[in-house]
Structures are given as C-alpha cells and as structure tokens.
Amino acid sequence: MSKIRVFCVIMFFSAFSAYPQYNGKNFSIGLSAVYTTSAKVYLNPNSSDLILRNNSFPLEDIFNPGLDFRYRLTEPLILGFNIEYIKKTEFGKNLTVLSRGNTMQITVEDGFRLIPLELSLYYQLPFSTEFFKFLIGGGAGYYFGDQVRKFGDIEVKNVSRKTAFGIHVIISMDYLVFQNFSLKTEMKFRDPQFTVKSAYTKNETVYNGREINLPQSSFDSKINLDGVTFILGAAFHF
C-alpha cells in the first residue's frame, strides 16, 4: 500500500511538471480576427402563430475584431477575458408598410450589433510542447446588443433589452514564435440569444418615390448567434 501511495505522489507531481511554461510569463494580451458562420434575427418572437414566431432572417459569414486578456493561475490553468464588437446586416424584404391605403413589403437593411463579454477558464493539455500549447476550456458570457434596421431616412433605436447570458466551450492552440510573442487559433462553440424592443425614429417617409407609413412605432425581435466561431490572433506575453 505504501508503494502505491508513493507512486501516486510521483505521478501527481510529474503531471504538473509535464506542462511546458510560457517562458515564465503569467500575463498576455492579444488581438484577434473572429469569424462566425451564422446568426439569426427572429422578426416576430412573441407571435401567437408558431410559424411566424419561428420565422427568422439568416445572417452568414460574420467577421469582427476581438481583444483577449489572459492570466496564468497555476501551471495548467489560465483565466481569460475576451471582448468583441460584432455588427452584421443584410438586405431583405422584412417589413410590411402602408402605402396609398394598401399594404406592401419593402426591402430593409436588417441585422444586429453585439458586444460579447466572456470569461473563460483554460486547461493546458499535458501533451503541449515548448512551442505548441494546446488548451481546452469553457466559461460564461454577458451579451450586450441591439437591433439594426435602416430604410430610406428611417433607422431604429433601442427601447429596452433583456439581460443575455450564455456559456461556451473553446478548443485552442498557441504557437510561440518568440519568447514574448505567440500566434493562436481557436474554435468556439456558443449559442447566445437576446431579445430587444426597438422603435423607429419616425413613422412616415418617402421610399422609392412613394409615401409610406409604418403600422407600428415599435417592435420586438430576438437575435441568436448560433454559428460556430473560428478565431485567429496574436498575443504578447509579459
């Protein structure tokens, strides 16, 4: 029994010593290019009609910048904080208006703005080498966003939003190019969604030579960032 205990203690300390260090650096700050495959804008999230409630406007190929801070807690554990700015719009016939006593659908620029604030805990895998660091992790985030809609000289402004929280899972690899500089790639799985109430800046305008009126001054929508996220970036370690 005593030999087993000694063996377990040796294995325990060997496991920690197997993690190659970031040259003694505990902090890092990085810039990233972020690509998310898809998102959806639900145009009638509170409708009693199931088909209308599930009807969404798809958005694809979303690119945005990101800023990343990390601090090494212990040899295998790293705490990270990430912030992004995401804005994506597309054109679609998403709005019904009144014109000369009739209803008609018009093309509008529709989309969203989103600022994710995410806290993550990374675990450095034991097979990492001196130059390649393999990490797996997860965490939680707060998502602050609003609706974007434009047509003619009319835009929308935020009236209210519900607090949006979400969880995520990350697979990451760092390559140490120099002692204080590394390149990183990440794949992130997250599915945040938030609901907002927006109001038009005015209720009537001239659109394509026709006078139009909006049947409602405000509307609800739900935004869901449901795609897989890929990240390519660089970090400075100190």
C-alpha positions, 0 to 999 in steps of 0.5 A: 500500500505504501508503494502505491501511495508513493507512486501516486505522489510521483505521478501527481507531481510529474503531471504538473511538471509535464506542462511546458511554461510560457517562458515564465510569463503569467500575463498576455494580451492579444488581438484577434480576427473572429469569424462566425458562420451564422446568426439569426434575427427572429422578426416576430418572437412573441407571435401567437402563430408558431410559424411566424414566431419561428420565422427568422432572417439568416445572417452568414459569414460574420467577421469582427475584431476581438481583444483577449486578456489572459492570466496564468493561475497555476501551471495548467490553468489560465483565466481569460477575458475576451471582448468583441464588437460584432455588427452584421446586416443584410438586405431583405424584404422584412417589413410590411408598410402602408402605402396609398391605403394598401399594404406592401413589403419593402426591402430593409437593411436588417441585422444586429450589433453585439458586444460579447463579454466572456470569461473563460477558464483554460486547461493546458493539455499535458501533451503541449510542447515548448512551442505548441500549447494546446488548451481546452476550456469553457466559461460564461458570457454577458451579451450586450446588443441591439437591433439594426434596421435602416430604410430610406431616412428611417433607422431604429433605436433601442427601447429596452433589452433583456439581460443575455447570458450564455456559456461556451466551450473553446478548443485552442492552440498557441504557437510561440514564435518568440519568447514574448510573442505567440500566434493562436487559433481557436474554435468556439462553440456558443449559442447566445440569444437576446431579445430587444424592443426597438422603435423607429425614429419616425413613422412616415417617409418617402421610399422609392418615390412613394409615401409610406407609413409604418403600422407600428412605432415599435417592435420586438425581435430576438437575435441568436448567434448560433454559428460556430466561431473560428478565431485567429490572433496574436498575443504578447506575453509579459 
